[in-house]
Amino acid sequence: MAKELLSQKGVAFTAYDVTKDKAALEEMRKISGGALRVPVISLCNEVMVGFDRDRVEMALRCLDHSSEAQSNKKTSPATRCAGGKGVDRHGGDILFHL
């Protein structure tokens, strides 16, 4: 569901199958506070465990708004969402799934 929604909205993302990629599993656990449930979605400097359409939609609005406000800056969408504060250690929007 998460991949379909992000694709439908035209959001570029990187998906990792944590059953096949042990490094991705470790990163997922690290950024999510040890979660073992999927999907884990890192979007707009927020980490969501489980699919919650409303939260994803809210984060996408954040991306849209911040992209418009800072369209002249060359930063990742997640960093733009935070107003340029902090560092997006994930390099963009990611989705961990089975």
N, CA, C and O atoms as CSV, one atom per row, in Angstrom:
chain,resi,resn,atom,element,x,y,z
A,1,MET,N,N,0.808,-1.191,0.000
A,1,MET,CA,C,0.000,0.000,0.000
A,1,MET,C,C,0.857,1.264,0.000
A,1,MET,O,O,0.563,2.218,-0.719
A,2,ALA,N,N,1.920,1.265,0.812
A,2,ALA,CA,C,2.774,2.451,0.891
A,2,ALA,C,C,3.472,2.700,-0.443
A,2,ALA,O,O,3.511,3.833,-0.923
A,3,LYS,N,N,4.020,1.648,-1.040
A,3,LYS,CA,C,4.712,1.826,-2.325
A,3,LYS,C,C,3.755,2.334,-3.382
A,3,LYS,O,O,4.110,3.198,-4.185
A,4,GLU,N,N,2.552,1.806,-3.387
A,4,GLU,CA,C,1.566,2.229,-4.374
A,4,GLU,C,C,1.203,3.699,-4.198
A,4,GLU,O,O,1.114,4.442,-5.175
A,5,LEU,N,N,0.993,4.117,-2.947
A,5,LEU,CA,C,0.631,5.514,-2.678
A,5,LEU,C,C,1.761,6.451,-3.095
A,5,LEU,O,O,1.517,7.451,-3.771
A,6,LEU,N,N,2.990,6.136,-2.701
A,6,LEU,CA,C,4.121,6.997,-3.046
A,6,LEU,C,C,4.300,7.072,-4.560
A,6,LEU,O,O,4.560,8.145,-5.105
A,7,SER,N,N,4.163,5.941,-5.234
A,7,SER,CA,C,4.282,5.933,-6.693
A,7,SER,C,C,3.166,6.749,-7.330
A,7,SER,O,O,3.401,7.522,-8.259
A,8,GLN,N,N,1.960,6.572,-6.827
A,8,GLN,CA,C,0.793,7.300,-7.320
A,8,GLN,C,C,0.991,8.813,-7.201
A,8,GLN,O,O,0.574,9.574,-8.074
A,9,LYS,N,N,1.629,9.233,-6.117
A,9,LYS,CA,C,1.853,10.659,-5.867
A,9,LYS,C,C,3.103,11.186,-6.570
A,9,LYS,O,O,3.407,12.376,-6.490
A,10,GLY,N,N,3.829,10.302,-7.258
A,10,GLY,CA,C,5.019,10.732,-7.979
A,10,GLY,C,C,6.224,10.987,-7.095
A,10,GLY,O,O,7.114,11.752,-7.467
A,11,VAL,N,N,6.264,10.356,-5.925
A,11,VAL,CA,C,7.366,10.543,-4.980
A,11,VAL,C,C,8.456,9.525,-5.287
A,11,VAL,O,O,8.210,8.319,-5.294
A,12,ALA,N,N,9.661,10.024,-5.539
A,12,ALA,CA,C,10.796,9.129,-5.741
A,12,ALA,C,C,11.214,8.587,-4.375
A,12,ALA,O,O,11.356,9.346,-3.416
A,13,PHE,N,N,11.406,7.284,-4.294
A,13,PHE,CA,C,11.807,6.679,-3.031
A,13,PHE,C,C,12.678,5.468,-3.312
A,13,PHE,O,O,12.704,4.937,-4.423
A,14,THR,N,N,13.382,5.049,-2.288
A,14,THR,CA,C,14.182,3.838,-2.360
A,14,THR,C,C,13.530,2.815,-1.463
A,14,THR,O,O,13.302,3.081,-0.283
A,15,ALA,N,N,13.226,1.648,-2.000
A,15,ALA,CA,C,12.597,0.583,-1.232
A,15,ALA,C,C,13.615,-0.513,-0.950
A,15,ALA,O,O,14.392,-0.897,-1.824
A,16,TYR,N,N,13.598,-1.003,0.267
A,16,TYR,CA,C,14.498,-2.080,0.677
A,16,TYR,C,C,13.686,-3.261,1.179
A,16,TYR,O,O,12.791,-3.091,2.007
A,17,ASP,N,N,13.986,-4.447,0.693
A,17,ASP,CA,C,13.357,-5.670,1.170
A,17,ASP,C,C,14.215,-6.198,2.306
A,17,ASP,O,O,15.290,-6.750,2.073
A,18,VAL,N,N,13.745,-6.030,3.526
A,18,VAL,CA,C,14.558,-6.375,4.691
A,18,VAL,C,C,14.700,-7.874,4.911
A,18,VAL,O,O,15.490,-8.297,5.756
A,19,THR,N,N,13.950,-8.689,4.166
A,19,THR,CA,C,14.143,-10.133,4.256
A,19,THR,C,C,15.335,-10.579,3.427
A,19,THR,O,O,15.854,-11.679,3.613
A,20,LYS,N,N,15.769,-9.720,2.510
A,20,LYS,CA,C,16.877,-10.063,1.620
A,20,LYS,C,C,18.111,-9.197,1.832
A,20,LYS,O,O,19.191,-9.534,1.347
A,21,ASP,N,N,17.965,-8.092,2.545
A,21,ASP,CA,C,19.056,-7.136,2.721
A,21,ASP,C,C,19.266,-6.906,4.214
A,21,ASP,O,O,18.568,-6.104,4.834
A,22,LYS,N,N,20.232,-7.616,4.779
A,22,LYS,CA,C,20.470,-7.532,6.232
A,22,LYS,C,C,20.946,-6.148,6.663
A,22,LYS,O,O,20.614,-5.698,7.760
A,23,ALA,N,N,21.718,-5.464,5.816
A,23,ALA,CA,C,22.156,-4.099,6.151
A,23,ALA,C,C,20.946,-3.164,6.230
A,23,ALA,O,O,20.883,-2.292,7.097
A,24,ALA,N,N,19.995,-3.352,5.323
A,24,ALA,CA,C,18.774,-2.539,5.353
A,24,ALA,C,C,17.965,-2.839,6.615
A,24,ALA,O,O,17.388,-1.930,7.213
A,25,LEU,N,N,17.922,-4.103,7.020
A,25,LEU,CA,C,17.220,-4.469,8.256
A,25,LEU,C,C,17.841,-3.761,9.455
A,25,LEU,O,O,17.126,-3.236,10.308
A,26,GLU,N,N,19.161,-3.747,9.519
A,26,GLU,CA,C,19.834,-3.065,10.624
A,26,GLU,C,C,19.574,-1.568,10.594
A,26,GLU,O,O,19.338,-0.970,11.644
A,27,GLU,N,N,19.611,-0.942,9.415
A,27,GLU,CA,C,19.327,0.497,9.299
A,27,GLU,C,C,17.885,0.782,9.701
A,27,GLU,O,O,17.608,1.765,10.388
A,28,MET,N,N,16.967,-0.081,9.269
A,28,MET,CA,C,15.564,0.089,9.626
A,28,MET,C,C,15.398,0.059,11.145
A,28,MET,O,O,14.711,0.906,11.716
A,29,ARG,N,N,16.018,-0.904,11.785
A,29,ARG,CA,C,15.920,-1.023,13.240
A,29,ARG,C,C,16.554,0.191,13.921
A,29,ARG,O,O,16.055,0.674,14.937
A,30,LYS,N,N,17.644,0.670,13.358
A,30,LYS,CA,C,18.353,1.827,13.930
A,30,LYS,C,C,17.493,3.091,13.882
A,30,LYS,O,O,17.363,3.790,14.888
A,31,ILE,N,N,16.907,3.387,12.724
A,31,ILE,CA,C,16.154,4.641,12.585
A,31,ILE,C,C,14.770,4.583,13.210
A,31,ILE,O,O,14.158,5.617,13.477
A,32,SER,N,N,14.269,3.352,13.446
A,32,SER,CA,C,12.910,3.220,13.958
A,32,SER,C,C,12.861,2.892,15.442
A,32,SER,O,O,11.788,2.633,15.986
A,33,GLY,N,N,13.998,2.901,16.092
A,33,GLY,CA,C,14.021,2.570,17.509
A,33,GLY,C,C,13.872,1.085,17.775
A,33,GLY,O,O,13.396,0.684,18.837
A,34,GLY,N,N,14.280,0.264,16.808
A,34,GLY,CA,C,14.259,-1.183,16.994
A,34,GLY,C,C,13.042,-1.892,16.442
A,34,GLY,O,O,12.844,-3.076,16.713
A,35,ALA,N,N,12.227,-1.197,15.679
A,35,ALA,CA,C,11.004,-1.802,15.146
A,35,ALA,C,C,11.311,-3.027,14.293
A,35,ALA,O,O,12.299,-3.067,13.560
A,36,LEU,N,N,10.455,-4.006,14.407
A,36,LEU,CA,C,10.557,-5.200,13.580
A,36,LEU,C,C,9.356,-5.334,12.656
A,36,LEU,O,O,9.237,-6.311,11.916
A,37,ARG,N,N,8.474,-4.354,12.703
A,37,ARG,CA,C,7.269,-4.351,11.876
A,37,ARG,C,C,7.504,-3.501,10.633
A,37,ARG,O,O,8.205,-2.491,10.702
A,38,VAL,N,N,6.942,-3.887,9.520
A,38,VAL,CA,C,7.055,-3.126,8.288
A,38,VAL,C,C,5.661,-2.740,7.807
A,38,VAL,O,O,4.676,-3.368,8.196
A,39,PRO,N,N,5.570,-1.720,6.971
A,39,PRO,CA,C,6.685,-0.926,6.468
A,39,PRO,C,C,7.175,0.086,7.496
A,39,PRO,O,O,6.449,0.481,8.409
A,40,VAL,N,N,8.414,0.487,7.321
A,40,VAL,CA,C,8.977,1.630,8.028
A,40,VAL,C,C,9.247,2.660,6.944
A,40,VAL,O,O,9.954,2.382,5.975
A,41,ILE,N,N,8.690,3.833,7.107
A,41,ILE,CA,C,8.773,4.874,6.095
A,41,ILE,C,C,9.467,6.083,6.699
A,41,ILE,O,O,9.041,6.600,7.732
A,42,SER,N,N,10.538,6.533,6.053
A,42,SER,CA,C,11.214,7.756,6.454
A,42,SER,C,C,10.870,8.800,5.408
A,42,SER,O,O,11.292,8.709,4.255
A,43,LEU,N,N,10.101,9.789,5.827
A,43,LEU,CA,C,9.586,10.776,4.887
A,43,LEU,C,C,9.493,12.115,5.598
A,43,LEU,O,O,8.848,12.229,6.640
A,44,CYS,N,N,10.134,13.121,5.035
A,44,CYS,CA,C,10.046,14.474,5.585
A,44,CYS,C,C,10.535,14.528,7.039
A,44,CYS,O,O,9.897,15.121,7.909
A,45,ASN,N,N,11.681,13.893,7.270
A,45,ASN,CA,C,12.304,13.853,8.602
A,45,ASN,C,C,11.418,13.218,9.662
A,45,ASN,O,O,11.569,13.508,10.849
A,46,GLU,N,N,10.505,12.364,9.255
A,46,GLU,CA,C,9.666,11.619,10.177
A,46,GLU,C,C,9.808,10.139,9.846
A,46,GLU,O,O,9.838,9.760,8.675
A,47,VAL,N,N,9.894,9.313,10.869
A,47,VAL,CA,C,9.959,7.865,10.683
A,47,VAL,C,C,8.638,7.285,11.157
A,47,VAL,O,O,8.245,7.464,12.309
A,48,MET,N,N,7.957,6.588,10.255
A,48,MET,CA,C,6.659,5.989,10.557
A,48,MET,C,C,6.798,4.474,10.533
A,48,MET,O,O,7.337,3.910,9.581
A,49,VAL,N,N,6.319,3.827,11.566
A,49,VAL,CA,C,6.304,2.368,11.620
A,49,VAL,C,C,4.870,1.937,11.346
A,49,VAL,O,O,3.947,2.298,12.077
A,50,GLY,N,N,4.699,1.167,10.291
A,50,GLY,CA,C,3.359,0.790,9.860
A,50,GLY,C,C,2.830,1.815,8.871
A,50,GLY,O,O,3.303,2.951,8.828
A,51,PHE,N,N,1.859,1.414,8.087
A,51,PHE,CA,C,1.300,2.306,7.082
A,51,PHE,C,C,0.100,3.045,7.654
A,51,PHE,O,O,-0.892,2.437,8.056
A,52,ASP,N,N,0.212,4.358,7.683
A,52,ASP,CA,C,-0.874,5.223,8.121
A,52,ASP,C,C,-1.058,6.254,7.017
A,52,ASP,O,O,-0.301,7.221,6.925
A,53,ARG,N,N,-2.061,6.043,6.187
A,53,ARG,CA,C,-2.275,6.893,5.011
A,53,ARG,C,C,-2.327,8.379,5.379
A,53,ARG,O,O,-1.746,9.207,4.678
A,54,ASP,N,N,-3.010,8.719,6.462
A,54,ASP,CA,C,-3.132,10.127,6.852
A,54,ASP,C,C,-1.772,10.739,7.178
A,54,ASP,O,O,-1.485,11.865,6.772
A,55,ARG,N,N,-0.934,10.003,7.910
A,55,ARG,CA,C,0.407,10.519,8.250
A,55,ARG,C,C,1.275,10.656,7.017
A,55,ARG,O,O,2.036,11.616,6.893
A,56,VAL,N,N,1.167,9.702,6.104
A,56,VAL,CA,C,1.945,9.789,4.864
A,56,VAL,C,C,1.484,10.993,4.053
A,56,VAL,O,O,2.308,11.748,3.535
A,57,GLU,N,N,0.178,11.175,3.942
A,57,GLU,CA,C,-0.362,12.332,3.202
A,57,GLU,C,C,0.119,13.643,3.830
A,57,GLU,O,O,0.467,14.580,3.111
A,58,MET,N,N,0.141,13.719,5.163
A,58,MET,CA,C,0.597,14.923,5.846
A,58,MET,C,C,2.078,15.184,5.529
A,58,MET,O,O,2.465,16.321,5.259
A,59,ALA,N,N,2.886,14.146,5.563
A,59,ALA,CA,C,4.306,14.297,5.256
A,59,ALA,C,C,4.501,14.706,3.801
A,59,ALA,O,O,5.401,15.487,3.494
A,60,LEU,N,N,3.672,14.191,2.909
A,60,LEU,CA,C,3.773,14.580,1.498
A,60,LEU,C,C,3.412,16.052,1.310
A,60,LEU,O,O,4.023,16.742,0.494
A,61,ARG,N,N,2.429,16.528,2.056
A,61,ARG,CA,C,2.096,17.965,1.995
A,61,ARG,C,C,3.271,18.791,2.496
A,61,ARG,O,O,3.562,19.858,1.955
A,62,CYS,N,N,3.942,18.302,3.521
A,62,CYS,CA,C,5.128,18.973,4.038
A,62,CYS,C,C,6.187,19.072,2.943
A,62,CYS,O,O,6.796,20.125,2.752
A,63,LEU,N,N,6.402,17.975,2.229
A,63,LEU,CA,C,7.374,17.984,1.133
A,63,LEU,C,C,6.982,18.979,0.048
A,63,LEU,O,O,7.812,19.751,-0.433
A,64,ASP,N,N,5.707,18.950,-0.331
A,64,ASP,CA,C,5.234,19.874,-1.371
A,64,ASP,C,C,5.425,21.315,-0.942
A,64,ASP,O,O,5.927,22.134,-1.711
A,65,HIS,N,N,5.029,21.626,0.280
A,65,HIS,CA,C,5.123,22.992,0.788
A,65,HIS,C,C,6.574,23.446,0.877
A,65,HIS,O,O,6.907,24.556,0.461
A,66,SER,N,N,7.426,22.603,1.411
A,66,SER,CA,C,8.825,22.990,1.583
A,66,SER,C,C,9.546,23.081,0.249
A,66,SER,O,O,10.456,23.894,0.088
A,67,SER,N,N,9.146,22.250,-0.712
A,67,SER,CA,C,9.755,22.313,-2.044
A,67,SER,C,C,9.444,23.643,-2.710
A,67,SER,O,O,10.307,24.245,-3.348
A,68,GLU,N,N,8.210,24.097,-2.558
A,68,GLU,CA,C,7.820,25.384,-3.129
A,68,GLU,C,C,8.556,26.529,-2.445
A,68,GLU,O,O,9.024,27.456,-3.107
A,69,ALA,N,N,8.656,26.466,-1.137
A,69,ALA,CA,C,9.268,27.547,-0.368
A,69,ALA,C,C,10.766,27.653,-0.598
A,69,ALA,O,O,11.333,28.741,-0.498
A,70,GLN,N,N,11.409,26.541,-0.902
A,70,GLN,CA,C,12.861,26.544,-1.040
A,70,GLN,C,C,13.292,25.999,-2.396
A,70,GLN,O,O,14.318,25.326,-2.493
A,71,SER,N,N,12.539,26.276,-3.422
A,71,SER,CA,C,12.800,25.693,-4.740
A,71,SER,C,C,14.166,26.064,-5.308
A,71,SER,O,O,14.660,25.369,-6.196
A,72,ASN,N,N,14.782,27.119,-4.833
A,72,ASN,CA,C,16.081,27.525,-5.350
A,72,ASN,C,C,17.247,26.858,-4.639
A,72,ASN,O,O,18.388,26.981,-5.085
A,73,LYS,N,N,16.986,26.155,-3.544
A,73,LYS,CA,C,18.056,25.495,-2.794
A,73,LYS,C,C,18.212,24.063,-3.270
A,73,LYS,O,O,17.228,23.391,-3.580
A,74,LYS,N,N,19.460,23.596,-3.328
A,74,LYS,CA,C,19.722,22.224,-3.736
A,74,LYS,C,C,19.936,21.370,-2.499
A,74,LYS,O,O,21.067,21.149,-2.066
A,75,THR,N,N,18.825,20.889,-1.931
A,75,THR,CA,C,18.877,20.022,-0.772
A,75,THR,C,C,17.931,18.857,-1.012
A,75,THR,O,O,17.097,18.903,-1.917
A,76,SER,N,N,18.058,17.828,-0.211
A,76,SER,CA,C,17.155,16.690,-0.344
A,76,SER,C,C,15.766,17.110,0.120
A,76,SER,O,O,15.644,18.042,0.915
A,77,PRO,N,N,14.702,16.436,-0.365
A,77,PRO,CA,C,13.348,16.778,0.066
A,77,PRO,C,C,13.183,16.727,1.570
A,77,PRO,O,O,12.497,17.577,2.138
A,78,ALA,N,N,13.787,15.759,2.231
A,78,ALA,CA,C,13.619,15.643,3.681
A,78,ALA,C,C,14.279,16.805,4.399
A,78,ALA,O,O,13.746,17.291,5.397
A,79,THR,N,N,15.425,17.259,3.915
A,79,THR,CA,C,16.092,18.398,4.531
A,79,THR,C,C,15.295,19.669,4.258
A,79,THR,O,O,15.173,20.520,5.140
A,80,ARG,N,N,14.744,19.813,3.037
A,80,ARG,CA,C,13.907,20.974,2.734
A,80,ARG,C,C,12.727,21.018,3.684
A,80,ARG,O,O,12.338,22.091,4.146
A,81,CYS,N,N,12.159,19.867,3.977
A,81,CYS,CA,C,10.998,19.812,4.852
A,81,CYS,C,C,11.328,20.338,6.239
A,81,CYS,O,O,10.480,20.943,6.895
A,82,ALA,N,N,12.535,20.113,6.680
A,82,ALA,CA,C,12.942,20.585,7.998
A,82,ALA,C,C,13.421,22.025,7.956
A,82,ALA,O,O,13.976,22.525,8.934
A,83,GLY,N,N,13.212,22.687,6.843
A,83,GLY,CA,C,13.631,24.073,6.722
A,83,GLY,C,C,15.140,24.206,6.662
A,83,GLY,O,O,15.692,25.242,7.033
A,84,GLY,N,N,15.809,23.162,6.196
A,84,GLY,CA,C,17.258,23.197,6.095
A,84,GLY,C,C,17.953,22.883,7.403
A,84,GLY,O,O,19.182,22.897,7.462
A,85,LYS,N,N,17.204,22.602,8.447
A,85,LYS,CA,C,17.789,22.298,9.750
A,85,LYS,C,C,18.110,20.822,9.834
A,85,LYS,O,O,17.341,19.983,9.364
A,86,GLY,N,N,19.215,20.512,10.415
A,86,GLY,CA,C,19.563,19.110,10.599
A,86,GLY,C,C,20.047,18.464,9.321
A,86,GLY,O,O,20.163,19.115,8.282
A,87,VAL,N,N,20.321,17.209,9.407
A,87,VAL,CA,C,20.841,16.463,8.270
A,87,VAL,C,C,19.948,15.271,8.030
A,87,VAL,O,O,19.578,14.564,8.968
A,88,ASP,N,N,19.602,15.045,6.783
A,88,ASP,CA,C,18.831,13.865,6.417
A,88,ASP,C,C,19.817,12.731,6.186
A,88,ASP,O,O,20.385,12.604,5.101
A,89,ARG,N,N,20.017,11.912,7.202
A,89,ARG,CA,C,21.037,10.874,7.087
A,89,ARG,C,C,20.650,9.778,6.113
A,89,ARG,O,O,21.479,8.933,5.773
A,90,HIS,N,N,19.406,9.777,5.657
A,90,HIS,CA,C,18.954,8.743,4.743
A,90,HIS,C,C,19.091,9.161,3.283
A,90,HIS,O,O,18.886,8.335,2.393
A,91,GLY,N,N,19.428,10.403,3.015
A,91,GLY,CA,C,19.616,10.859,1.645
A,91,GLY,C,C,18.339,10.964,0.859
A,91,GLY,O,O,18.385,10.944,-0.371
A,92,GLY,N,N,17.205,11.073,1.503
A,92,GLY,CA,C,15.946,11.190,0.788
A,92,GLY,C,C,14.879,10.358,1.444
A,92,GLY,O,O,14.958,10.066,2.638
A,93,ASP,N,N,13.887,9.973,0.682
A,93,ASP,CA,C,12.739,9.262,1.205
A,93,ASP,C,C,12.944,7.764,1.005
A,93,ASP,O,O,13.301,7.327,-0.089
A,94,ILE,N,N,12.721,6.984,2.047
A,94,ILE,CA,C,12.965,5.541,1.962
A,94,ILE,C,C,11.804,4.763,2.524
A,94,ILE,O,O,11.010,5.274,3.314
A,95,LEU,N,N,11.720,3.535,2.110
A,95,LEU,CA,C,10.660,2.630,2.550
A,95,LEU,C,C,11.281,1.264,2.777
A,95,LEU,O,O,11.894,0.700,1.871
A,96,PHE,N,N,11.128,0.735,3.968
A,96,PHE,CA,C,11.568,-0.621,4.273
A,96,PHE,C,C,10.328,-1.507,4.276
A,96,PHE,O,O,9.311,-1.156,4.873
A,97,HIS,N,N,10.413,-2.635,3.619
A,97,HIS,CA,C,9.257,-3.513,3.492
A,97,HIS,C,C,9.707,-4.973,3.427
A,97,HIS,O,O,10.904,-5.259,3.395
A,98,LEU,N,N,8.749,-5.883,3.407
A,98,LEU,CA,C,9.031,-7.307,3.210
A,98,LEU,C,C,9.060,-7.615,1.737
A,98,LEU,O,O,9.282,-8.762,1.350
